[in-house]
Amino acid sequence: MVKSVKKLECITCQNLALSSFCTLKEEELKSLNKHKHSQNIKKNQIIFSEGGRATGLHCLHQGKIKLYKTLPDGTMQVLRIASDGDLIGYRGLLGDGHYIATGIALEDCVVCFIPQEHIFELIKTNVQFSMEIMANLAADIRLAEEKSVSYAQKSTRTRLAETLLLFQKTYGTTSDGFINIALTREDLGSIAGMVTETTVRVLKEWSDLGIIQLEKKFIKILKPDKLYQIADIED
């Protein structure tokens, strides 16, 4: 069950500089604060479902949310992992009004919801905010194109190495050096464009070679130079 929490103040939000709302003026932020409501969402709770009606935007204040589509054969395709400051649900809101993916919490999260009426008003009156939303949409398209090229031209090992290095760069590491995101082997494989069995086999191989360390859903990169070599990119 989604639980409401004390409203977070937009003007003093620690993630303001990271989000598309950084373009808003003080009065716009105050208005935004009046219209939104904040929620505590538990791990594994679904925030919205693919095909459901999009009635606003969600701004992730804290935590990580997996966005995925269900393919015709019933398998899951992970689109991206949202983290602090990210907006989610905008493609459905600005498209046909229905979510194009399902959003599920990978850990306990705090999410702010802004109704569509207020978002559309900001788009009409704030050009910079509109440009930020357009930039998000363009980034989604670019990511999809890059994935398509990667799947066609790169080996599964290369894609997996790239994914691990990207995750470490994006989410950082815990105090003991593990990448600061917990993913199942199925999720990791879906992001890298691999079947789960291959993902498990390659991770086990790299673990045996001392390139990475596995601890349940967490991974520590022990030899980044080796992963960079596999990924065929420069450190």
N, C-alpha and C positions, 0 to 999 in steps of 0.2 A: 504494500500500500504506500502511495506517495504521501509524504508528510510535509506540510508547510512549515517553514521556519521563519524566524524574525527576518524582516525584509533587510536585505543588504543595501547599503548606500552606494549608488552608482558613482557619485562624485569622488568618493574615497576608495572605490574598489581597487584592489591590488592588481587586477588584471585589465584595468581600463586601457592602459597603453598597448596591450596585446590584442585588443578586440577592435572590431569595426566601429564601435561606439566612441573610439578615441577622437573621431572627427566632430563630435557634437559639442555645441556651446554649453555653457553652464546652465542656462535656462532650459535647454533641451534635455540635459541630463536630469534636471530636477523633474521635468515632466515625465521622462522615461521612468524615473524612480517611482512616480505615483501610479503608473499604469502596470508595472510588472509585479509579479509575485515570485518568491523564492521557495524552493522545495528541497528537502532531503530525499535522496533516492538511494535505496539500498542496492548492494551488489546483486547482479543478475535480474534486476527489475527492468521491464521494458518501458521506455519513455514514450515511444510512439511506434506504430506498426506500419509496414509497407502497405500502401493502398488506403490508409486511414486519412481522414480529412485534416489538412494542415490549417490550423486556426491561428498560428502565430509563429514566432521564432523562439528557440531555446538558446540561451547563452550559458555555456558551461563555466561555472565559477571555480569548481574544484573537482578533480577526479578524472576518469577516463571513460569514454563511451565508444562502443563499437557500433559502426554503421554497416549494415550488410543487406544484401538482396538474396532472396531465395530463387534459385534457378529452376527451370521447368522440371529437371530431374530430381528436385528436392534437395540438392546440395546448396551450400551457403557460399556466397562470394563476398568477402570482406572488402568494402570500399575504402574505408579509412578509419583511423582511431582518433577521435577528438580528445583534446586535452584543455587545460586551463585557458580561458579566454576565447575559445572557439565558438562560433555560431553554428548551429545545426538546425536542419529542417528548412533552410531557405530555398533550396531547389524546388521542393514541393510547393511551398507557399507562393513562389513567383512563377511556378509552372501552371499545372492544371488544378492546383489546390489540393493535391493529394501527395502524401509522403512517398518518395521513390524508394525508400529503404526503411529498415527497422533499426531503431536505436536502443541499445541495451547497455546497462551500466556494467563495466568490467570491475568496478570497485565502488565503495560508497561514494556518492557524488552530491554536490550542491549545484542545482541548476536554477537559473532565472528564466521565467517565461514572459514574453512580451506579446500581447494580442496583435493580430494582424492589422487592425485599424490604425494603431499607433505606428507600426512599422511602415505602412503605406504613406502615412502622413509625413514621416521623416524622409522617405524616398522623394516625395513631392517637393519638400521645402529645403532639403539639405543636399546640395550637389555632391559634396565630398563623401557623404554617407552613401549616396547612390553609387558613386565610383568604387567605394570599398566593397559593396555588395557585388558589383560587376566584376571586380578583381577576384573575389572568392569564386564566382561562377567560372571565370576564365581559368583559374588555377585548377578547378575540378576537371575541366575539359583537357587541360594540358597534362594532368596526372593520368587521366584515362588514356590519352594518346601515348604517353611514355610507357605505360604498362603494356599497351598493345604491341609496341615496338619491342619492348624488353622480352615479352613472352615469345615473340617470333624469332628474335635474333640471339638471345642469350640462353645459356644452359641453366638448368635448375639450380646447380650449385652456385653459379654466379649470382642469380637472383636472390638466393637465400643469404649469401654473404652480404650483398648490398642491403638487404632488409635489416639484418642485424646491426650493421654499421649505422644505418639511417636511424634506427630506433635508439641506439645509444646517443647519437648526436641530438635527436629530438627530445627524448625524455630524460636524458642524463642517467646517472647511476645511484644506487643506494649507498649507504655508508660502508657496506662491505663489497662494493664493486659490481653488483648485479645490475643489469639494465632495468630501469625503474618502470617496468610494465610487465604484468603477468598475462601471458597468452597461452592458450592450449596449443598443442601441436597442429590441430586442425585449423585454428585461426591463423597461426603463423604460416602454414602451408598455403592457405587461401590467399593471404596477402602477397606471398612470393610466387603464386601461380603454380603450386605443386600439390600433388596428392599427399594425403597425410602419411601414408606408408613411406614414401620417399623422404619426406621431411624428417620423420623419426630416424630413418636409417642414416641420413647424412649428418644429422646432429650427433648421433651416437658415434659415428666415425670421427667427427671433429673433436668430440669429447675424449675419445681414446687417444687421439694424437696430441691432446693437451692444448688445442686451439681455443676451446671454450670449456666452461664448466656448467653442468646442468644441475639445477636444484628445483625439482617439481616444475612449476610454470615459469621459473626465472632462469636467466642465462647470463653468465659472466664471460666477457671476452678476455681471454688470457693472452692471446697473441694477435693483436690487431693487425700487425704487419702481414701475417699470414692471410687474414681475411681480406685485407686490401689487395693482396696478390691474387686471391681467388676471384674477387670482385672485379679485378682488372681496372682499378681506379687508384689515383695517387692519394697518399695520406695528406 
